Amino acid sequence: MHIEHELLGRTYVNDETMLGDPISDIPRTNFYVTEDGYAWDMEELAQAITANSGVMRNPLSKQMFAANDIRAIVQHPLGKALAALQIEQSRLKQGVRDKTIDEMNKLWPVLLKDQSDNALDSRKATDEFLAYVATLPQAEQTALDGLRVPARDSHTGMAYDTTIGEAVRDAQGNRTCFHKTGDFIRQAAAHLRKQH
């Protein structure tokens, strides 16, 4: 990897680091190239992943990293702290009970189906879901607010960068459309069901 970078002048998807430094300025000890062709300063990458609650997603392309990259990132001296965040995300998945997944499965069809001008059914469904969430133990509420699940917008293919709690509150507050939230909740519920 270093020979390609230093001697052969290999090019990458990105020309500079996230902080705007040229790729050629990345110190050898911090240099890493992911399978998707991006060159990283591991210090910057570790900070970006930490800021995203430990979700192993490329901060530039918003795509999830490949399994080999995830292993290499958490084994790198600058990425070792990310392993704890991975464990935390795994723990959060286990903190969502089946009843909550059932409630999510009642919510998303309403959000996807509602085509009315006033979106009354969607508003009612989000209010009911948030009222249900308010009755949950704090640990499960924390899981819903902190867990990031792998999901993609069915129309654009872009990765969602939100949590279940954020998505529903954003829909309720008209910061995102109900259909997009329904699409995300559908995928999140399916992902959580597979984890149980």
DAZISUL-V47622 format. One record per helix or strand of 2 or more residues. SS is the DSSP state (~ for helix, > for strand). FROM is the first residue (numbers start at 0). TO is the last residue. If there is no record, write none. Layout:
BEGIN
ss: [SS	SS]
from: [FROM	FROM]
to: [TO	TO]
END
This chain:
BEGIN
ss: [~	~	~	>	>	~	~	~	~	~	~	~	~]
from: [1	22	27	30	38	41	66	81	97	119	137	163	177]
to: [5	24	29	32	40	50	74	93	112	133	145	171	194]
END
